[in-house]
């Protein structure tokens, strides 16, 4: 007697994305120029496994002031290290996210932000 069995597997072939990108700044009098970034990971039925954030004062990201590199983490927050940003600049930031099967998004741009002219 033979038994026919079938298995159906669903694969999410869509790349991940992120929404609700937000940049905020701390109290500059206490810390100097810095930025906190947050986002909401989006991928149907999947979770975030990594992210990468770049911050640059050029919109073409030719020489980022801060590049986190690929960080293996489900965290949806990132803070620039102190000393990376300067007073009196406009900065641009972008994000990449990866899902649990290591499929990455394309770059996702956040809104630009400006640091104050001085402390």
C-alpha positions as CSV (number, residue, x, y, z in Angstrom):
1,X,0.0,0.0,0.0
2,X,1.4,3.4,-1.0
3,X,0.6,6.6,0.8
4,X,0.6,9.9,-1.1
5,X,1.5,12.8,1.2
6,X,1.9,16.4,0.2
7,X,3.5,19.2,2.0
8,X,2.7,22.8,1.3
9,X,5.3,25.4,2.3
10,X,4.8,29.1,2.2
11,X,7.8,31.3,1.5
12,X,7.8,35.0,1.9
13,X,9.7,36.2,-1.2
14,X,9.0,39.8,-0.6
15,X,11.9,41.8,0.7
16,X,11.4,43.5,4.1
17,X,10.8,47.2,4.6
18,X,10.5,49.7,7.3
19,X,7.9,52.5,8.0
20,X,7.5,55.2,10.6
21,X,11.1,56.3,10.3
22,X,11.9,58.9,13.0
23,X,14.9,61.0,14.0
24,X,15.1,62.9,17.3
25,X,17.9,64.7,19.0
26,X,18.9,64.8,22.7
27,X,19.5,67.8,24.9
28,X,22.6,69.3,23.1
29,X,23.7,71.2,26.2
30,X,24.2,67.9,28.0
31,X,25.5,65.7,25.2
32,X,26.5,67.7,22.1
33,X,25.1,66.9,18.7
34,X,23.7,63.4,18.4
35,X,20.6,61.6,17.0
36,X,18.3,58.8,17.9
37,X,16.6,56.9,15.1
38,X,13.6,54.5,15.2
39,X,11.5,52.6,12.7
40,X,8.9,49.9,12.4
41,X,10.0,46.7,10.7
42,X,7.6,45.4,8.0
43,X,7.7,41.9,6.5
44,X,4.6,39.7,6.5
45,X,5.0,37.0,9.1
46,X,8.7,37.6,9.6
47,X,10.9,39.3,12.1
48,X,13.9,41.7,11.8
49,X,17.3,40.0,12.2
50,X,19.6,42.9,11.4
51,X,19.8,46.6,10.4
52,X,22.2,49.2,9.1
53,X,22.0,53.0,9.5
54,X,24.0,55.6,7.7
55,X,24.1,59.3,8.5
56,X,25.7,61.9,6.2
57,X,25.7,65.6,5.7
58,X,25.6,64.9,1.9
59,X,22.3,63.5,0.5
60,X,24.3,61.2,-1.8
61,X,26.0,59.5,1.2
62,X,29.4,59.9,-0.4
63,X,31.2,60.0,3.0
64,X,29.0,59.0,5.9
65,X,29.7,60.6,9.3
66,X,28.3,57.5,10.9
67,X,27.8,54.0,9.5
68,X,26.6,51.3,11.9
69,X,27.6,48.5,9.5
70,X,25.2,45.5,9.5
71,X,24.1,45.0,13.1
72,X,22.6,41.6,13.9
73,X,19.7,42.7,16.1
74,X,16.0,42.9,16.2
75,X,16.2,46.3,17.8
76,X,14.3,49.0,15.9
77,X,16.4,51.8,17.4
78,X,19.8,53.3,16.8
79,X,21.8,56.2,18.4
80,X,24.8,57.9,16.8
81,X,27.9,57.6,19.0
82,X,28.8,60.9,20.6
83,X,31.3,63.0,18.6
84,X,30.1,61.8,15.2
85,X,27.9,64.8,14.4
86,X,28.7,68.5,14.4
87,X,26.9,71.7,15.2
88,X,25.3,73.7,12.4
89,X,24.8,70.9,9.8
90,X,21.9,69.3,8.1
91,X,22.1,65.5,8.1
92,X,20.4,62.8,6.0
93,X,19.9,59.3,7.2
94,X,19.0,56.0,5.7
95,X,18.3,52.5,6.8
96,X,18.5,48.9,5.6
97,X,16.8,46.0,7.4
98,X,17.1,42.2,7.1
99,X,14.6,39.5,7.9
100,X,15.1,36.1,9.5
101,X,16.2,34.5,6.3
102,X,18.8,37.3,5.8
103,X,16.9,38.9,2.9
104,X,17.7,42.6,2.9
105,X,15.7,45.7,2.0
106,X,17.0,48.4,-0.3
107,X,17.9,51.7,1.3
108,X,15.0,53.5,3.0
109,X,15.5,57.2,3.6
110,X,14.4,59.0,6.7
111,X,13.7,62.7,6.9
112,X,16.7,65.1,7.1
113,X,17.3,66.9,10.4
114,X,19.5,69.9,11.5
115,X,21.7,70.3,14.4
116,X,21.7,73.6,16.2
117,X,24.3,76.3,15.3
118,X,26.0,76.0,18.7
119,X,25.6,74.6,22.2
